[in-house]
Each structure stands twice: as structure tokens, then as C-alpha cells.
Amino acid sequence: MDNNFRKDFPFFSNNTNKDIVYFDNAATTQRPKCVIDAIDNFYQLNNANPLRGLYDLSVRATDEYEKARSITASFINAPKTEEIIFTRNTTESLNLIAYTWGFQNIQKDDEIVISVMEHHSNILPWQMICKIKGAKLIFLEFDKETYEIPESELLKINNRTKIVSIAHTSNVIGITNNVKHIGEIAHNNGALFIVDGAQSIPHIKINIQDINADFFAFSGHKICGPMGCGVLFGKYDILNNMNPFLRGGEMIEYVTRENATWAEIPHKFEAGTVNAAGAVGLAAALEYIKNHVTYDYIEKKDKELSKLLIEKLQIIPHVHIYGSKNTSLHNGIVSFTIDGVHPHDIASILDTEKIAIRAGHHCAQPLGQFLNVTSTARASLYFYNTEEEVERFIKSVSKLREWSGFKD
């Protein structure tokens, strides 16, 4: 193997998994031992309900939880620690915005602009708001040659636009949108600007002040952190003027029989017992990426592996790749089809070879409709994958039509 970071991941050395080629990183990544240890240590040493107890153990739990918030804020260069809200995942983060800012501010005939490449998590909340409020959902389409959103499409953002919500990186075609430019257009038209960073933050260093998004959402489990812990960054003044998303314990300041007042942000948006161990695990993952692996290495490895995989796939007859012809723009995400072999069969056959990939519509059906394809197979790579694994994947893919009964 040609990757020194694999030793940090118990998954790859476990006898159960040691022969698996894991190419489903866009769905979830593996966790390094430091993340597993951080979660384990929290439960062994600091397990108490944070924010509520005055005894030492609860104070320690609170300190660990708030330290994780501070580490997360620093990781994306957020101006204030209070601008970090812990959620379950990107989906919950986007729904939080829709159910709060959306219900408060969207009116009849307003417009919400998204792109055709969005994950369902960045479509369904806005469909709901538009149906309830009588607003219009507008889709930006991309050029099918470059896979980029052209300037002519961005003219759809105008003074009727109240929200622009865009995926930073597509989970199907891997293209990274110029969100800084799109955000400038949104703000120039008085719109709120939201970025779905679920697929970008694992691969690209995020500077939230440079992007200047009003909201930025991501999931910990896609960047070597635990499942069940996501992040929503929101600008302080916007968060301060929003209603709570969920109501119950910890998010209140004072409750009477008739009414209630809310806690300060971010706690106003974190109702109930929080996922403290998840936040601690996420913080360990972010520090591992920042201080041990580095984004310089990740971007270099992404480009090397994507280039190798795409160039080898292109040689195989009957294979069709979806995404830019510029291999460096795929961010480790390569979706493809094979003539005569259904994507589900591709994934199932590869599984018999101990190669794990994803097949289906990837929670992006409007994108499939736009590309005239109902489903694809998706190989998604990360920095701990190797050239040897790519070669093994290519060897198996080259035999898929033969194994399916075709005589080429």
C-alpha cells in the first residue's frame, strides 16, 4: 500500500475488513483511532449531562463540549464561537434554516434559488416552504460540457430572490461551485446565501469569512468524525433574530405557564440533551485533518487518485463517466454507468470482489433527470485510499460486462 495514513484507521487493519476496497467515502468516511479514542475517553472520564449540572463532572463535560465548538469555529475561520450550532447532520442543519428563517421571512411570490445538482436535503425543505408560503422554487442549470453553472443562469437571481442555497460540491459529479461568486450575486440582490458544504469540507479548506455565506452546513461523519453530529454555521446577527427550531430543555431562559424566553445563541438552537461525545469526536477529527493530514495532502491525493481512476475507466469499453472532463475537478467523486449492466448490479458484483461503492440516484433525482440517467454507480475516494486499490477496482470493472454475460 502507498499510503502512510492508513495505519491511523483501525478499519483497515481489522481482519474483518482488511481486504475491502472502500470507495464509498462520499456517503461516509472511516474514523481514525484518535476520534474513536476521543469518544471513548469522553464516556469513560467525562460522561455527564453538559450545561446543566453544577458539580465538577458536569462542568468537565460542558468544558469538553464547548471546546469542541471552539475548535470547529477555528477550523472554518468563523468570527464567533457562538456562530457554531451542533446538529445531527447537514440535513437537519438545512431544515433548521427552512423552519426558522424560511417561515419567518418567505412570503407569497418570493423566489428561492437552488441548483439542479442539489442533494434532496437541499431541495425538499425549500419545496416545503414554497408550497406553504406560495413562493417559487427556481433551479439553476449547468453546462453539460463543463458541468459549471454559467453566468446566464445566475441571472435568475434577482430582486424577487429571498434565498439562494447551493451545494459547494456535488455528491454525484464532484464539481465544486464558485460559491463566493454566487454569494456576491445573492447578496447584491438582498438574498440570504446558504452553502451545503457536506461534500466540500472533506476535500477543500473552508474559510467561511472569505466565502461570506450567511449559513454553511456540514456533517461530521463525512470528514472522519462520528455519525450523528453535524454543524451549522450562521452569522451572529441573523441567528440572533431567528426563532428556535426545536423547543424544550436547555434552549430556554425562563418559562411560565403562558410563555417562555429563549437562551442566548447557540443554545437557543440546541434543544434537549446534546450529543456531547459526538461533538468531542468531531473536534478530534477536525484537528486530525488540520494538524496531521493537512488539506495540502488531501487535495494532492484527490487529484492523483481521481486522475488515475478516470483515465483508466475511460479506456474500458462501454463505460460512461458523468462529470467534467477535467479530472482534477472531481474531488475524488466519480459517477459512471456501463452499457447493459444496471448500476445496482455493478455495485452488487463489485461487492463479491470486496469492493464497496454506491449505486442509485444518490439522493439527487432532479440531477439524474437533467442528465437523462435514472441511476449511476459512484466510486468516491479519500486521502487514505491507494493507487493499488484503484488498480484493483479498474481490473474488476473491466470484467463486469463479461461477468454479466456479454461477449465483447
Disulfide bonds with the S-S distance in Angstrom:
none
